[in-house]
Amino acid sequence: MSFEVAADAYDRYMGRFSRPLAAEFLAWAGAGDGPPVLDVGCGPGALTTTLVDALGAQHVAAVDPSESFVSAVVLRLPGVDARHASAERLPFDDGTFGAAYAQLVVHFMTDPVAGLAEMRRVVRPGGTVAACVWNFGVGSPIGPFWDAAHEIDPHAPVETGRPGTREGELARFAADAGLADVVGGTVEVDIPMATFEEWWEPFTFRVGPAGDYVASLSPDTRERLRDACRKRLPDAPFDVTARAWAVRATA
Ligand SMILES: C[S@@+](CC[C@H](N)C(=O)[O-])C[C@H]1O[C@@H](n2cnc3c(N)ncnc32)[C@H](O)[C@@H]1O
């Protein structure tokens, strides 16, 4: 999976959606039992930045398995305790945090229940564990891309099967991870696109599964995919409405 990429490429591909999502997700999830707090699967720091703005860097920790993203957080957000680690094995003692958040990460975890159980372990009893994942049914900001990819290539990868992307799944994982007071919900953001090119170009930056797929195509097939995407989107300027499933629960 291509998350060993430059932070700027990620920002232009997914950060444009995940930065506004972070504010809405945190407002929905709540502050938990207060600082310090943990951002799991932080990427180059969309949600981490929102946590730092609210609490100060010294009260925020962040982990990600991608070395390039952890390096970006260290550079961008001095004072944050940024570490190279996966959700399934968090390098923190029991009950360290008042809250742990995972934005757009559960569907990439090798074992989502184990990852959420680890988040529960490192949060104090009574604190909050919260996660969100794009709704790949109706509302992923890259949904038109995958629809167009399947139109031209029946063998294109399928992201709709990723864990946590269907209604109710995140809540089930949270309950299976031993969390209490599980509440499911949705978080939604609108992101303006001035041109079709603004939407399309970051798919060519080799970020994530969509970027991997575009990089695997011949120039001719890539051009057909680009045309198929353009036909599926409104005339520019247009807004992308991005919807995520969310869960919050008590450790
Ligand atoms: C779509 S990005 C989300 C990044 C960031 N949270 C945001 O909202 O922009 C998915 C992130 O999950 C990370 N990731 C993948 N598998 C993971 C795992 N098992 N545990 C923690 N993070 C993981 C990737 O390295 C990547 O940074």
The ligand as an SDF file (V2000), in Angstrom:
LIG
                    3D

 27 29  0  0  0  0  0  0  0  0999 V2000
   -6.1350    7.4860    4.4880 C   0  0  0  0  0  0  0  0  0  0  0  0
   -4.7220    7.6740    5.5120 S   0  0  0  0  0  0  0  0  0  0  0  0
   -5.3790    8.6490    6.8800 C   0  0  0  0  0  0  0  0  0  0  0  0
   -4.3370    9.5410    7.4970 C   0  0  0  0  0  0  0  0  0  0  0  0
   -4.8560   10.5960    8.4780 C   0  0  0  0  0  0  0  0  0  0  0  0
   -5.4760    9.9810    9.6360 N   0  0  0  0  0  0  0  0  0  0  0  0
   -5.8170   11.5380    7.7980 C   0  0  0  0  0  0  0  0  0  0  0  0
   -6.9690   11.6060    8.2350 O   0  0  0  0  0  0  0  0  0  0  0  0
   -5.4220   12.1960    6.8220 O   0  0  0  0  0  0  0  0  0  0  0  0
   -4.5400    6.0780    6.2370 C   0  0  0  0  0  0  0  0  0  0  0  0
   -3.3510    6.0250    7.1910 C   0  0  0  0  0  0  0  0  0  0  0  0
   -3.4230    4.8170    7.9420 O   0  0  0  0  0  0  0  0  0  0  0  0
   -2.1060    4.3420    8.1010 C   0  0  0  0  0  0  0  0  0  0  0  0
   -2.2020    2.9200    8.4500 N   0  0  0  0  0  0  0  0  0  0  0  0
   -2.2840    1.8500    7.6270 C   0  0  0  0  0  0  0  0  0  0  0  0
   -2.3590    0.7130    8.3400 N   0  0  0  0  0  0  0  0  0  0  0  0
   -2.3410    1.0660    9.6520 C   0  0  0  0  0  0  0  0  0  0  0  0
   -2.3750    0.3490   10.8880 C   0  0  0  0  0  0  0  0  0  0  0  0
   -2.4700   -0.9720   10.9090 N   0  0  0  0  0  0  0  0  0  0  0  0
   -2.3190    1.0480   12.0470 N   0  0  0  0  0  0  0  0  0  0  0  0
   -2.2320    2.3910   12.0270 C   0  0  0  0  0  0  0  0  0  0  0  0
   -2.2030    3.1290   10.8950 N   0  0  0  0  0  0  0  0  0  0  0  0
   -2.2490    2.4720    9.7160 C   0  0  0  0  0  0  0  0  0  0  0  0
   -1.4270    4.6650    6.7860 C   0  0  0  0  0  0  0  0  0  0  0  0
   -0.0180    4.6300    6.8740 O   0  0  0  0  0  0  0  0  0  0  0  0
   -1.9940    6.0460    6.5060 C   0  0  0  0  0  0  0  0  0  0  0  0
   -1.2000    7.0570    7.0630 O   0  0  0  0  0  0  0  0  0  0  0  0
  1  2  1  0
  2  3  1  0
  2 10  1  0
  3  4  1  0
  4  5  1  0
  5  6  1  0
  5  7  1  0
  7  8  2  0
  7  9  1  0
 10 11  1  0
 11 12  1  0
 11 26  1  0
 12 13  1  0
 13 14  1  0
 13 24  1  0
 14 15  1  0
 14 23  1  0
 15 16  2  0
 16 17  1  0
 17 18  1  0
 17 23  2  0
 18 19  1  0
 18 20  2  0
 20 21  1  0
 21 22  2  0
 22 23  1  0
 24 25  1  0
 24 26  1  0
 26 27  1  0
M  CHG  2   2   1   9  -1
M  END
$$$$
